């Protein structure tokens, strides 16, 4: 675990640095994909505005159930160290802002989603590494010495599994997506690969809720994988028919 980095007289929290690095790398890849697909660099700025709105909405949604004792507590929404987010408000706000900006800039949905697909991998990897740095979302107990040491307390370093699988998924996506010519196909492939990484990694997670004997997080990963593969097959089949 590495909750902070010491740089001379300065001590910096590791998680915000990792998230900022992931954001920078992700937006750089989005900018490159936007140029390659003929929609320019504006799609990267649209993604940044969407993520900012989603972060604020997710923080508000996570903090409101606990109440705010004073207006100054609203400043804690911008605190980057606390990873607590309400996923549904965050996703809705992100999607809403991006959709509005794409409408203004006349960016086709399929092309825009394809261009922003690398950001999904970059932020997922950065988030997993941030969890490992702070010891959050830990794994099941393990007796393997190296894994126990990396997990910090005799547990699977499931956060590193998730980050490593995310890197492999991105490499596979990068090698494969150039063969897909139909708008939206690259994003569906990225969504399926990301869901597959979650399905595998969540099998080692210790704090996952269960339903009917199955891990809920794994079920969501499996559902996402099936949706991504079905959507990819449907889009490709429709293109061949046309």
C-alpha positions in Angstrom: 0.0 0.0 0.0 1.2 3.5 -0.8 -1.3 6.1 0.5 1.1 9.0 0.1 4.3 10.0 -1.7 7.1 11.9 0.0 8.8 14.3 -2.2 11.3 16.1 0.0 9.4 18.4 2.4 6.1 17.6 0.6 3.8 14.7 1.2 1.2 14.2 -1.6 -1.7 11.7 -1.5 -1.3 9.0 -4.0 -4.9 8.5 -5.1 -5.5 12.0 -6.5 -2.2 11.8 -8.4 -3.1 8.5 -10.0 -6.6 9.8 -11.0 -5.2 12.9 -12.5 -2.6 10.9 -14.4 -5.3 8.5 -15.6 -7.5 11.5 -16.7 -4.6 13.1 -18.6 -3.7 9.9 -20.4 -7.3 9.1 -21.1 -8.1 12.6 -22.5 -4.9 12.4 -24.6 -6.0 9.2 -26.2 -9.5 10.6 -26.7 -8.0 13.6 -28.5 -6.0 11.3 -30.7 -9.0 9.2 -31.5 -11.1 12.3 -32.2 -8.6 13.5 -34.8 -8.4 10.0 -36.4 -12.2 9.9 -36.7 -12.6 13.3 -38.2 -14.3 15.1 -35.3 -11.3 17.0 -33.9 -10.2 17.5 -30.3 -13.5 19.0 -29.0 -14.6 15.5 -28.0 -11.9 15.5 -25.3 -13.2 18.7 -23.8 -16.7 17.4 -23.9 -15.6 14.3 -22.0 -13.8 16.5 -19.4 -16.9 18.6 -18.8 -19.0 15.4 -18.5 -16.6 13.9 -16.0 -16.5 17.1 -13.9 -20.3 17.2 -13.7 -20.5 13.5 -12.9 -18.0 13.8 -10.1 -19.8 16.7 -8.5 -23.2 14.9 -8.9 -21.8 11.7 -7.5 -20.2 13.4 -4.5 -23.5 15.3 -3.7 -25.5 12.1 -4.0 -23.1 10.3 -1.7 -23.0 13.0 1.0 -26.6 14.2 1.1 -27.9 11.1 3.0 -25.6 11.9 5.8 -26.7 15.6 5.9 -24.7 18.8 5.8 -24.3 20.7 9.1 -23.3 23.9 7.4 -22.9 25.4 3.9 -19.1 25.1 4.3 -19.5 21.3 4.2 -20.3 21.7 0.5 -16.5 22.3 0.0 -15.9 18.7 0.9 -17.5 17.7 -2.4 -14.4 18.9 -4.2 -12.0 16.9 -1.9 -10.2 14.5 -4.2 -8.9 12.1 -1.5 -12.4 10.8 -0.6 -13.4 8.2 -3.3 -17.1 8.0 -2.1 -19.4 8.5 -5.0 -23.0 7.7 -5.7 -22.7 5.9 -9.1 -26.2 6.5 -10.5 -26.2 10.3 -10.2 -22.6 10.4 -11.4 -23.4 8.3 -14.5 -26.6 10.3 -15.3 -24.9 13.7 -15.0 -21.9 12.6 -17.1 -24.1 11.2 -19.8 -26.4 14.2 -19.8 -23.6 16.8 -20.1 -21.8 14.9 -22.8 -25.0 14.3 -24.8 -25.9 18.0 -24.6 -22.4 19.0 -25.7 -22.4 16.5 -28.6 -25.7 17.9 -29.7 -24.3 21.4 -29.7 -21.2 20.3 -31.6 -23.1 18.0 -34.0 -21.0 14.9 -33.1 -22.6 11.6 -34.1 -23.3 9.3 -31.2 -21.5 6.3 -32.6 -18.4 8.3 -33.5 -18.3 10.1 -30.2 -18.6 6.9 -28.2 -15.9 5.3 -30.2 -13.5 8.2 -29.6 -14.1 8.3 -25.8 -13.7 4.6 -25.3 -10.0 4.8 -24.3 -11.0 7.1 -21.4 -13.1 4.2 -19.9 -9.9 2.0 -19.7 -7.7 4.8 -18.4 -10.0 5.9 -15.6 -10.8 2.3 -14.6 -7.1 1.5 -14.3 -6.3 4.6 -12.4 -9.3 4.0 -10.0 -8.1 0.4 -9.3 -4.6 1.6 -8.6 -5.9 4.3 -6.3 -7.9 1.6 -4.4 -4.7 -0.4 -4.0 -2.8 2.6 -2.8 -5.3 3.3 0.0 -6.2 -0.4 0.7 -9.8 -0.1 -0.3 -12.0 -2.8 -1.9 -9.7 -5.6 -0.7 -9.6 -9.2 -1.8 -10.1 -12.7 -0.3 -7.5 -14.1 2.0 -4.6 -15.9 0.3 -1.6 -18.0 1.5 0.6 -17.2 -1.5 3.4 -15.0 0.1 4.0 -12.6 -2.8 0.2 -12.0 -3.3 -0.3 -11.7 0.4 2.4 -9.0 0.6 1.0 -7.0 -2.3 -2.5 -7.3 -0.8 -1.3 -5.8 2.5 -2.5 -8.2 5.2 -2.6 -11.7 3.6 -5.2 -10.9 0.9 -5.4 -11.0 -2.8 -4.3 -7.7 -4.4 -7.5 -7.7 -6.4 -7.0 -4.0 -7.2 -3.8 -4.8 -9.0 -5.6 -7.7 -10.8 -8.2 -5.3 -12.0 -5.6 -2.8 -13.2 -3.5 -5.4 -14.9 -6.6 -6.9 -16.7 -7.6 -3.4 -17.7 -4.2 -2.9 -19.4 -4.5 -6.2 -21.2 -8.1 -5.3 -22.2 -7.0 -1.9 -23.6 -4.1 -3.5 -25.6 -6.6 -6.0 -27.1 -9.1 -3.2 -27.9 -6.4 -1.1 -29.5 -5.3 -4.0 -31.7 -8.8 -5.0 -32.7 -10.8 -1.8 -32.9 -9.2 -0.5 -36.1 -10.8 -3.4 -38.0 -14.3 -2.2 -36.9 -15.6 0.3 -39.4 -19.2 0.8 -38.1 -19.7 3.7 -35.7 -20.3 2.5 -32.2 -18.6 -0.9 -32.7 -15.4 0.2 -31.0 -17.2 1.4 -27.9 -19.3 -1.8 -27.6 -16.0 -3.8 -27.8 -14.5 -1.6 -25.1 -17.6 -2.0 -22.9 -17.5 -5.8 -23.3 -13.8 -6.0 -22.5 -14.2 -3.8 -19.5 -17.1 -5.9 -18.2 -15.0 -9.0 -18.7 -12.2 -7.6 -16.5 -14.7 -6.7 -13.8 -16.3 -10.2 -14.0 -12.9 -11.8 -13.5 -11.5 -9.4 -10.8 -14.7 -9.4 -8.7 -14.3 -13.2 -8.2 -11.4 -12.4 -5.8 -13.1 -9.5 -4.0 -14.0 -10.0 -0.4 -16.5 -7.3 0.2 -18.9 -8.1 -2.7 -22.6 -8.5 -1.9 -24.2 -11.8 -3.0 -27.6 -12.6 -4.4 -28.9 -16.2 -4.8 -25.4 -17.5 -4.2 -23.8 -15.3 -6.9 -21.7 -12.1 -6.4 -23.7 -9.1 -7.5 -20.7 -7.4 -8.9 -19.9 -10.4 -11.0 -23.4 -10.7 -12.3 -23.3 -7.0 -13.4 -20.0 -7.8 -15.1 -21.5 -10.8 -16.9 -24.6 -8.8 -18.0 -22.3 -6.0 -19.3 -20.2 -8.5 -21.2 -23.3 -10.1 -22.8 -24.8 -6.7 -23.7 -21.5 -5.5 -25.3 -21.1 -8.7 -27.3 -24.7 -8.8 -28.4 -24.6 -5.1 -29.4 -21.4 -5.6 -31.3 -22.8 -8.6 -33.2 -26.1 -6.8 -33.9 -24.3 -3.7 -35.3 -22.0 -5.8 -37.5 -24.8 -7.9 -38.8 -26.9 -4.9 -39.6 -24.0 -3.3 -41.5 -23.6 -6.5 -43.6 -27.3 -6.6 -44.3 -27.3 -3.0 -45.5 
